Amino acid sequence: TAVAEAVIMACRATRRTAAALSPLLHPQYLATVRTYAAASGIEIRLLTAAGSAIDLKSCSPAGDLACVVVQSPNFLGVVEDAARVFGACRDGKALAIAVCNPLSLAVLPSPADIGADIAVGEGQPLGNPMNFGGPGFGFFAARGGLVRLMPGRIVGRPTDAQGRGGYTLPLQTREQ
């Protein structure tokens, strides 16, 4: 769902309704994005694959794209040149969404280094294997200017001058 939420967030941030996705995304991620997009009125456009990677010839900046989504390593295990795909597919306003495996970031450039505005992925590789009851969790990160548009709520627990704890929604513009 993190990939789908990132696409919706990009559409909200750019006020555009089309998203270009790699056809080499995990099939479950792609299906989830399509389901969310259908309910949200977002047009999904698939880039073209050349073998086991995205064909850069199929990328061209479209003025109505909200975002470009690339998974690297992709579903087939190929490390995509996401920086080149982002550069070839988006104009100055479309956002770049990187879907990444956190363990691969030990040797691959970070999402920020390849020009991603939003980074999402499955964090399970950081825990025990699922057959041992390991946790399954997604992660979602965005550049500073996009933080207030992130889905969900971030709850903080500050203390007052008397040392009493309380709960706040620190990134919300207004609390009720």
N, C-alpha and C positions, 0 to 999 in steps of 0.2 A: 504493500500500500504506500510505502514511502515514495516510490517512483511516481505513482499516480498523484499523490498529494503534491509532489514537486511540480508536476506538469500543471496542475490546477493553480498552484501558487504563481508559477510563471505567467500563466494567462491573466491572473488577477493583477500582477505587477506591471505587465506590459499593455494590458487592455487589448490583447489580441486573442484570437480563438483557434489558432492552428499550431500543431506541434509536429516536428519531424523526429521520428524515432528510428533507431537502428533496428533492422530486421533480425539482428543477432543478439537482441536482449533475451534474457531468460524467458521462455515461453509463458510462464506464469506471471511474470512482471508485465509482459506485453498484453496478456489477457486482462489483467487487472486494470491497466491503463485504459484499454478499450472500453471496459465496463464503466469506469468512472467518467470517461470522456463522453460516452453516449448519454449519460444522465446530465452532463454539464454543458452539452452543446459544443464540445471541442472537436475540431477536425483533426484526425490522426493521419499523417503522411509517413509512409515508410521509405527510408532511404534504400538504395540498391546495394546488394552485397555482390562482391566479386570474389567468388570462392568462399573463404572463411573470414573475410574482412569487409569493411565498408568500401565501396567503390567511390573514390573521391570525385570521379567524373559525374556522379549523380548528385553531387552537392552544389547547390547554387543559392546565393542569398535571396530569400523571398521576403518581401516587405511586410508580409502579414504573419510571419512566424513568431510565436511567443517564445519558443524554446527549441533546442536541439538536444536529444538525449542519446548518449553513447555509453555503453558498458565496456569496461576494459579491466581485466581480460573479459572478452565476450563469452557467450554461452558455449562456444566451441573451444575456449581456452586460448584464443589468439589475443595478443596484446594489440589493441587498436592504437592508431596514431590519432588519439582523440583531439589533441591540440590542432592538428591540421583539419580534421573534420569540423571542429567548432569554427575555425577560421574560414573554411570554405562554405559553410552552410548558413551562417548567420550574418545579419546586418548589425549595425551598431546597437539595436534595441533588443534583439532576441537574446534570451538567456541561455547559457550553456549548463546542462545538467549531466554530471558524471556519476555513473553507477559503478561503484568499485568494491572490491574485496579488500577489507582492511589489512589482511596479511600481505597482499601484493604491494601495498604501499611501503613496505620495508625496502623494496628494490626499485619500484616505479616512482615517477614524479607524483607529487601530491596533486589533488584536484585543483587547488589554487594555482599551482605551477603550470598546469596545462590550460588555464583560462576558464575553469569552471566557476560559475556563479553559485551553483547548488551542488552538493555532494550527498548522495544517498547510497545505502547498501545494506547488506545483511551482516550483522555483527556476530553471528553464531561461530564463525571460525576462531573467534577470540576465546571461546569457552570450551567446555567438555563436549565431546561428540553427542549427538542427539540420542544414540542408543544407550548412553550412560546418564540420560536425563539432563543433558546440557541445555542451557537457555537458548531460546531463539529470540532475537531482537533485531530491529532495524535501527539504523542511525540516519540522521538528517541534519545537515549543516548548511549554512548559507552565509554569504558575504554580509557584512555589517548592515548595509542599507536595506537588506531584505528580511532581517530578523523579525521585525514586527508583523510581517506577512506570513510567518511560518504557521502551519496548522497546529492545533493542540494548545496546551497551556504549559508554561514553565512556572512552577510554583517555588517561591523562595521562603525561607524561614528566618527572618531577621529577629533581633532582640531589641527591645526598647531601652530607654535610659535606666529603667529599674531591673533590667536583666530578664524581663518576661518575653517569652517567645510568641510569635504570631506567624500567620501565613499570609503571603501576598502573591499577586500575579505581577511580577516586576516588569515584564515587557508589554503589558497591556497599557493602552493609552488612558484607560479609565477603568476603575473597579466599581462594582455595584454590590 
